[in-house]
Amino acid sequence: MPRVVILDYGSGNLRSAERAVQRAGADVEVTADPHAAQEADGLVVPGVGAFAACMEGLLAVGGEKIIGTRLAGGRPVLGICVGMQILFERGVEHGVEAAGTGEWPGTVERLHADVLPHMGWNTVRAPADSELFAGLDAGTRFYFVHSYAVREWELDSGLAGQQPKVTTAHHGEDFVAAVENGPLWATQFHPEKSGDAGAHLLRNWLRTL
């Protein structure tokens, strides 16, 4: 059974993420302890709310160093919702710009859509060779709650020399819904709120640990 740490930095659906990853087949601990986060087979970085506030919480526990060190050693990290967004260079919300961890280039900004937030079930378009979405039908729906997203993917070559696998979704316009890039994977939607589809996706991630 793989050991997974849910990084506790004051943001995210920690307990629902914990339960979902446990049900998917992992031994789970919710903690901000850097040693436990480094030693775990997988690290989940959740996040809800504003980009700047999440980054403030992450920096307070040294989360950016934990993520960077794990990735430098090829150790898996999974970002969820704002936990995905903070992996990019910067976020712009209400005219306020905040720096992200910079693992990927790109800007998190408000979606161009008539109805915001984008809340509810939506389909995604995953690459044919996706490991994260393996075994899931093209019409599978996942649960989203957000008004901001990365509207354009900017990285050509990714971590570990691997071509990033970018999944998109549409709400008013296309946006990045998930990324698989070497040991760093992330989803804009909430697997822990996505029922059987989310559980299947988490099991796919756990199999890579």
N, C-alpha and C positions, 0 to 999 in steps of 0.2 A: 504494500500500500504506500503510494507516494506521500511524502510529507509536504504540506503546503502552508505557507504563512499568508494570512490576510493582513496587509499592512495597515495598522491603526494609526492614522495621523489626524483624527478628528473629523473625517469626512467619509461618506459612503454608507451604503446599506450593509454594515458590517455583519450583523447577525444573519440576515437573509443570504448574504454571500457565503458566510460560513456554512449554513445549512445546505445550500445548493452544492457547494464543493464537496462537503461530506457525503451527500447522497450520490454524487458522481463517483465516489470511490476513493477519497483521500483522507488522510489523517490531518486535521486542520487545527491551526492555532491562530488566534487573533492577537497581534502584538505589534509594538513599535520597537522591540528589542533588536538592535542591528545584528547581533550575532545570530539570533534565531532566523532572522530574515535572510542573512547571507548563507546559512547552512541548509536551509530548506531546499527540497527538490524543485519547488515552484513558488513564485511570489505573485500574489494577486494585489494589484493596486486599484482599489475602488475609488469612487468620487462622485459627489453630487453637489449642486450649488454653483457658485460663481468660480470662474477660473482663478482669479487673483486670490480669493480666500483659500481655495484648495492648495495653491502653490505656497501660500504662507504657512499653512499647516504642515505641508510636506517638508519645507525647509526647516521648520521647528524641530522635527525629529530626525533630520539628516537623511530624509527619504531619497533625495536626488542622488546622494552618494551611494546609498544602498542599491538603487536601480543601476547606476553607472558601473559599480563594481561587479554586480552580478552579470551584466551584459558583457563587460570586458572579459569575463571568464566563461562566456557562452552559456550562462545559467538562465533558465526560462523565467520570463516576466509576462504577466497578463494584465493589461490595463482595461478598466471598465468605465464607460461613460466619461465623466470628467477625468477619471484616472487614465483614460486614453488621451484626452485633450492635452493634459499637462506634459505629455511626451513630446509635443511639438515646440517650436521655437517661441511662440508668443500667442497670447490671447487678447482680443479686443472686445470689451463689453462695456456698453454705456459710455463710450468714448475713453475708457480707461484701458491702457495697454499694460500688460504684465508679461514678464519673461517666463517661459516654461523651462523644462529640463533640457530642451534642445536635442533630444535623441533623434528627432526627425525634423527636417525643415518644414516650414508651413505655418499658417496663421489660423487660429480658431476665431471665427467671426459669426455674426448673426446671419442666419439663413434668409434668403430672399423667398418668402412664402407668404401667402395671404393669411394663413392661420398659424399662429405660434402660441404656445410651444407645439412642436411636433410631438404629440402624445398619443400613444396607442400602438397598434400592431401594424407592421409594414414588412414587405418583402425586401430581399436584397439580391444583388447580382454579384455572385462570387466567381472567381476564376475556376476553370475546369479542374485545375490541379490543386485546388485548395485542400489542405489537411484539416483546417478548422471546421469547414462545412462538409467534409466527406460524409456521404451517406444520407444527406439531407436533400429533399426535393427542391427544385428551383422556386416553387411557390410557398416554401416554408416561411412563416411569419415570426418576427421577433418584436419584443416590446421596447419602444423608444420613449424617452421623456427628455426633450432638450429643445432649445431655441438656437443654439450655437453649434457650429461644426466646422470641420476643415472642408472647404468647398473645392479645393484643388490639390491633388497629390503632386509633390514636387521632386521627390527623390527617385533617381534612375536606378542606381545600384545600391544595394542594402548591406546590412550587417552580415558578417561572415562571407562576403562576396556573393551572396545569394540575391537573386532578383526578388524584390518585394512583391507579395501577392496582395493586391488591393481590392477590397470588396466595396461596392457602392450601393447607395439607396437613393430614393427620390422623394422629396417633399418640397414642392415649389421649384426645386432645382436638384441636381445631383450633388451628393456629398459623400465623404468617406465614411463608410459604415463599419469597416473592420480592416485590419492590416495583419499580415503574417510576414515577419522580417527577421529571419534567423531565429534567435532565442526570444525576440520581442514580438509579442502578439497583442492585439487590442481590439476592443469592440466599442462602438458608440452606443449600441443598444445594451440592455440589461439581460444577460443570460439567466441570472438568478430570478428574473421575473417572467421569463419566456417559456415556462412550462416544459413539456417534453422536448421541444426543440432546443431550449437552452441547456437542459440536462445532457442531451446528446452532444452538443457543442463542447460542454465542459469535459465530458468523457474523452472527446477527441483531443483536447488539450492535455489532459492527464496522461494519455497514452504516449505523449512525446517526452514526458519527464524522465 
